Every structure is written in C-alpha cells, then in structure tokens.
C-alpha cells in the first residue's frame, strides 16, 4: 500500500488541478455580459477602447474591444513589450461583422508564442477608424474630448515559456530589454561586457534599453556576447557570429578588410537609404576589422522611377556605373503621396529592372531593403486616429501591405528563373523596423525618442549590410575575382575599364 501512495497523491493533485481549471473557465467573466451583446460592459460612448490581457495560465487570448459607433472599420496594432518585443501584423476588423451591435471584438491567441518569461505590457493602438466623413458632429465631439485615446494597455505576466519554436531555426534575432548593457564602460573598441542581462522589474517604457541581439529559442536565452556600442554611447547591438574576430568557419569579417578600392558599395534610393548609409559609416570602424577607406561607400539619391536620374550629376552617374554592390531603399516620397500597393509594386519592378540592365554582370549583387513604418500618431486624443490619413503615410497597416507586395514580387521572380541564383534579393528588415512604431514612452514629451529608435534600427540594418558585403567579397575571392585600377580581374583574365564603362546606362530606355 505504501509504495502506491506517491502515485495516488499525484493522481489526486492532477484531478484537483483539472477541476480548478474547468471551474475557473466556467465562471462568468467580469467583463462579459450574460447576453454577450456587449463583450465588455465598460466599453461605451464614454470609454470607446479597452483591452483585457490574460490573467492566468488558463487564459491564452488578448481581447480588444472597440465602440463601433466611433470606429466603424478599425485597424488595430497589438504589441507585447517586456523582456523582449513581439509585434503582431495589423488587424483589420470586418465592419459587417454582426456578432455585436455595439462593440468590435478582437481576440489574439498567444498560446503558441515562445517568449522570455516576465511581465509584459500588452499594448493596442488604433491606426485608423474610417469614420464617415460627413459625420462632422461625431468627429468634432470625439476630437474635443481629450479622454479618448488611440491607445490602451494592460499587464500580462508570462510565467511559463511553453510556446513552440521552429526546430530548424533555433537562433533568431529579437529586441531584448537589457538596461544594464547601457550602464557599463566601453572597452576601447566599442564593445561592452557580456554581463548585461535584463534586471527583474526593469522598466519597459525606455525604448533605448532594448538591444537587437540573437536569441536561442531552444534554450530560451538571449546571447549577450559580441555587443558593440556606437560612439553616441546609446546605440548598442549584437554582432552576428559571422562578423566577430573568431576562428570559426562562419566568420567573414576578414573579407570585409579585403574590399578593394575599385569595388564600390552603394546605397541607392530614398532618405531611408541615406539613413542606413550614414549608420553604416558610423558602425563599420567599430567592428574590429582592418580599416576601410570611406570613399569605397557611397549614397546615391533615387526617388522617382519615372525620372530616376533627375538628381544625377555627371559625377553621380559615373559613381553609379562603378558600383559593385547595391542596397536599395525606395518609397518614402511615394507613400506620402498616397500610392497604392499595386502601383508601388509596379514601380519597384521598374527599378529592379533598371538595376539589372545597368549592371549586367551577374556577380554584382543587390539587396532591396523592405520599407518601414514611421508615421506617428498622438497617444492623447482619439481624434487623431478616427480622422483618416487619406491612405497616406507609413502606418503599419499600409507598410504591411507594401511589404506583402514586395515579397510577392521576389517570390514570382524566383519562380520565373528557378535554376538561377537571383541577382537582386530581398532583405526583409521588418523584424527590426516594425517593433517600435508608436511606442508609449515614459517621456511622452521627449522629441528624441523617435530619433533614438531610428538610430537603433538603422544601426541594426547597417550591421546586416556589412555582413552581406563581407560574404560577397568572400564569394568574389573564391572565384578569383577582384576589382583593380585597370579593370575587373576574373580568374586571371582582365576585363579593361574601357569595356566595363564604354557607355553610360540610359535610364529612359
């Protein structure tokens, strides 16, 4: 009898736990009415936007409620900010959903997420509401009442990391809250001590406390090694293994030092391309490689596919012709002009075609950088989110559609030539850029908040660009290719400059 006692005890504990689970879930929730016509009794004309976060292990859904009269066609962004950041794609709620006459209900399931344990702020932001333009009395009434907010939040304590992960991709990159990484002294080459794990209970309001670093999902631990901080003393990020001074076969940092004077790297396109170029120029001297001369790296403005060379001087055209690696960012001006995803896709295809025709050598690669959200909205008055932006700007819902269109373009291009290596590849940076749109900050009036995160994001993207450059130089050297003063040397054969640049590319044809 004695030997069976532990088994009986375990069985009893299991049965009691199961009973409590069922009993808890059968209890009427304090925020739901018995009729179900209003999912949240507190949501009404006075309080039009609310959120309920899970309060126990048994609850696995975030619930967002929106007063239908004020927001007929809501687009909602949901974000988890805590030990790490997780952002869901924007949700567009169906205006014809008849489940409630008064309230829109959004349920977001989080049971499959594998996140670091700790307290999270669950934040919901109304991006747009699409109110009737003619209902000026309603818009005025809402706009004049400063108690209506475009944002709402609640706490969620993630005490068990039980979500699933892809066993084929055990390492990924995330924004990790690591305030202690910001308080230590630099060691002379821009690196900080690896002893900078997040402190329990630290504030997740300070955007600058987040560091973009590698995460091992299998062991559920961030990898705090190989950190580098820019000269501003604020921007810290983690170096990939490929850019460390290690003896591992995956390290390609030494090849960055081998980039020759005649292998120009060019950032081409809009103001974001210029921002990433400047971030790269600040970053690469701190990476521990042998110094490179700045003239090898160029920014070339290109903001309109209908007249791409309008900003080109003769010198700019000559520089463009000599570029061997491209990083392309395009669209800021077009987004502000209200371009549709379909029209944007067509312009991107025109631009990609120009790049391929102007540089026909298949060994000259290019990466198209995904567009990013940036259009700010007010966290105070709900009038700012119910008043439509006229389908302009770079709100997350619009950028999500643009990125979907870009992904489809590159997917179709690969299907059209499945046997060939793509000349131009997509560098999808949405894991970097979409985490901080409209973040609620402890310093609501600080104008530097957006600038700080822009610098963080640009530095992380610049790091990826440096990795691509290093990998490409390694590829060139493996095929005995190098740019020289007299031309391009390929496997012992010189292609003279007179052949490489015999006539400038005509963009209009």
Secondary structure, DSSP 8 states (H G I E B T S, - for coil): -GGGHHHHHHHHHHHHHHHHHHHHHHS--TTS-SS-SSS-TT-SSSS-EEEE---STT--EEEEEEETTT-TT-EEEEEEESSBEEE---EE--TT--S-SSEEEEEEE-TT----SEEEEEEEEEEE----TT-HHHHHHHHT-TT--SEEEEEEEE--------TT--EEEEEEE-GGGGSS---SSSB--S-----TT--S--GGGEEEEEEETTTTEE---SEEE-TTSS-EEE--GGGSS--STT--HHHHTT--TT-EEEEEESHHHHHHHHHHHHHGGGSSS----GGGEEEEE---GGGGGGG--HHHHHHHHTEEEEEEE--HHHHHTT--HHHHHHHHHHHHHHHHHH---TTS-EEEE---------SS-THHHHS---S-S--HHHHHHHHHHHHHHHHHHHHHTTTS--SEEEE--HHHHTT-TT---S-TT-THHHHHHHHHHHHHHHHHHHHHHHHHHHHHHHTTEEEETTEEEETTEEEEHHHHTSS---TT-
